[in-house]
């Protein structure tokens, strides 16, 4: 049995609204246990006897069928999530700058983002793992930050999602329960 964090991309923004209670009910139809949603932005922790890739496929299929949108998720197992958090050189709490981690289900996409993001003026990136890249943005300026604009491009939509480092920490804590 493995513990997973499942990060849904693009829900409760842009007209795609999924209530967390409805999401939990839908996920209960899958072979997942200890399903918990965190916050209202598509963060789920669960356990399963299948691989992360199988969880990804099951959850994306379910979301597409049940909620009728082009669903994409990134699934990270507990050891990888713990390593990502431990490796992040940026603080979890800072009133001036917020720390983010862009996660990907495709390391080649993360390579591409790291290469192009590293070319942006004023952008500092830290590669945390094959599936994770950390960066910071001024408080209140996240969406306008150069890396945020880069990672929001359509070519990254199906394989990436970004979370505040504090959210990853909350997911790790929820896995311990």
Long-range contacts (C-beta under 8 A, 24 or more apart in sequence): 1-33, 1-47, 1-48, 1-49, 2-47, 2-48, 2-49, 2-51, 2-52, 2-77, 2-78, 3-34, 3-45, 3-46, 3-47, 3-77, 3-78, 3-175, 4-45, 4-46, 4-47, 4-48, 4-52, 4-55, 4-75, 4-76, 4-77, 4-78, 5-43, 5-44, 5-45, 5-75, 5-76, 5-77, 5-78, 5-81, 5-168, 5-171, 5-172, 5-175, 6-43, 6-44, 6-45, 6-46, 6-55, 6-56, 6-59, 6-73, 6-74, 6-75, 7-42, 7-43, 7-44, 7-73, 7-74, 7-75, 7-76, 7-103, 7-161, 7-163, 8-41, 8-42, 8-43, 8-44, 8-59, 8-63, 8-71, 8-72, 8-73, 8-161, 9-42, 9-71, 9-72, 9-73, 9-74, 9-157, 9-160, 9-161, 10-42, 10-69, 10-72, 10-157, 10-161, 11-41, 11-42, 11-69, 12-40, 12-41, 12-42, 16-67, 16-69, 18-42, 18-63, 18-67, 22-67, 26-62, 26-63, 26-66, 26-67, 27-59, 27-62, 29-62, 30-58, 30-59, 30-62, 31-58, 32-58, 36-174, 36-177, 38-167, 38-170, 38-171, 38-174, 39-167, 39-170, 41-167, 43-163, 43-167, 43-170, 43-171, 45-171, 45-174, 45-175, 52-76, 52-77, 56-105, 72-157, 72-158, 72-159, 72-161, 73-105, 73-161, 74-103, 74-104, 74-105, 74-131, 74-159, 74-160, 74-161, 75-105, 76-103, 76-131, 76-132, 78-172, 78-175, 80-129, 80-131, 81-168, 81-171, 81-172, 81-175, 82-172, 83-128, 83-129, 84-128, 84-129, 84-131, 84-132, 84-168, 85-165, 85-168, 85-169, 85-172, 87-126, 87-128, 87-129, 88-126, 88-128, 88-134, 88-165, 89-126, 89-134, 90-126, 90-134, 90-135, 90-136, 90-165, 91-165, 92-165, 92-166, 92-169, 93-166, 94-139, 95-139, 96-138, 96-139, 97-136, 97-137, 97-138, 97-139, 98-136, 98-137, 98-138, 98-139, 98-142, 98-164, 98-165, 99-134, 99-135, 99-136, 99-164, 99-165, 99-166, 100-134, 100-135, 100-136, 100-137, 100-142, 100-148, 100-162, 100-163, 100-164, 100-165, 101-128, 101-132, 101-133, 101-134, 101-162, 101-163, 101-165, 101-168, 102-132, 102-133, 102-134, 102-135, 102-147, 102-151, 102-160, 102-161, 102-162, 103-131, 103-132, 103-160, 103-161, 103-162, 103-163, 104-131, 104-132, 104-133, 104-156, 104-159, 104-160, 105-131, 105-159, 105-160, 106-159, 107-131, 109-156, 109-159, 109-160, 110-160, 113-150, 113-151, 113-156, 113-160, 116-150, 117-146, 117-147, 117-150, 117-151, 120-146, 120-147, 120-150, 121-146, 122-146, 123-147, 134-165
